[in-house]
Amino acid sequence: MKIGIVCYPTYGGSGVVATELGRFLALRGHEVHFMSFTLPFRLAHDPVDNVFFHEVQSLRYDVLPSDLYGIALASKIVQVVQMHGLDIVHVHYAVPHAISAFMARSALDKQYHPFKVVTTLHGTDITLVGRAPSFFPIAAYAINQSDAVTTVSNWLKDETIREFGIKRPIDVIPNFVDVEKFRRGLTPCKKSRLAPHGEKILLHISNFRPVKRATDVVEIYARVREKIPAVLVMVGDGPERDNAAQRARELHVEESVKFLGKQDNIELFMSCADVFVFPSEYESFGLAALEAMACELPVVASNAGGLPEVIDPGRTGFLAEMGNVDEMAARVLEVLADGERASTMGREARKSVHDQFLPEAIIPQYEDLYQRVLRDTAPVAPNGTNGIGADEYIYADGI
């Protein structure tokens, strides 16, 4: 199949999932075309044959309050469909990506059979954008008009139905993780640099949006540090980073809290930490928790959103009520106090990933979905238009 993937290229979970999906689809023989405003960061570090990138170049006019990215994306989808004859355009986020795909489909000449639009909801488009009165009608339209809709968890499916009154079928296809990349004992090992005196390492990785509750991570750490020697490693950046740093100063733990900013190779930190702390207000799935589990890292998280579908309390980690930093600190101490139990939980966490969340189990679910929406009609590639445009980066033959 020829599959277009539209996603945000940044460090958030939706972009990671979309990029990894495209990579594994290409490895299984499909032709994959990414469309976004910049190269997804995981493609830049791990190129794959049969994967192509098409840059969306937006415009800004002084008379408009924002740029025209949605329209520019629609135009780019038209160009790529005309040039490569895509079967599927798989958009990650209903607004604006699905809307752009519908605009593109309407703009194509009748000589092209319409490509199918598959929309994956990741959470923010439902819990934040979709709830805004100004976006609610268009978000509902995007969901209802897609040829297929998926969510990454049962929780998000239920939220989508509740928020929008959706009656159409929604497929739940969970996220997945590459266990060859995310595993214990990777080199170069960061442990001696992060904890030079053998302290336990608490790890948090996020985009530091308010929903991630980064200050709660600091509160949890301060309570743990009262009991055992430990350091806190905070990876990522975002609006709440300064507040978390200020809270560390107020609690007099700033010297042992390491804010490392955005890091490309987060698996190097996960593979040497002792516990992953994830006290989010909600998570549609919790990809970072899953990646930590693949690295045999027990997870202490909030009992919110899709996290209970990922973490098995007492076996692969612990869940606590959102905002209850005392309970979360007690759970972290429970993990760290017993090295043998922590190791067992880590092994069980990786086993859980192997049992449920391998690419080999998840990618075929997307392939089956694509085949299902294509069974009635299939796009016809236009004659003589299979060349490569000058605006594309090509990953082929090791380039």
Secondary structure, 3 states (H helix, E strand, C coil): CEEEEECCCCCCHHHHHHHHHHHHHHHCCCEEEEEECCCCHHHHHCCCCCEEEEECCCCCCCCCCCCCHHHHHHHHHHHHHHHHCCCEEEEECHHHHHHHHHHHHHHCCCCCCCCEEEEEECCHHHHHHCCCCCCHHHHHHHHHHCCEEEECCHHHHHHHHHHHCCCCCCEECCCCCCCCCCCCCCCCCCHHHHCCCCCEEEEEECCCCHHHCHHHHHHHHHHHHCCCCEEEEEECCCCCHHHHHHHHHHCCCHHHEEEEECCCCCHHHHCCCCEEEECCCCCCCCHHHHHHHHCCCCEEEECCCCHHHCCCECCCEEEECCCCHHHHHHHHHHHHHCHHHHHHHHHHHHHHHHHHCCHHHHHHHHHHHHHHHHCCCCCCCCCCCCCCCCCEEEECCCC
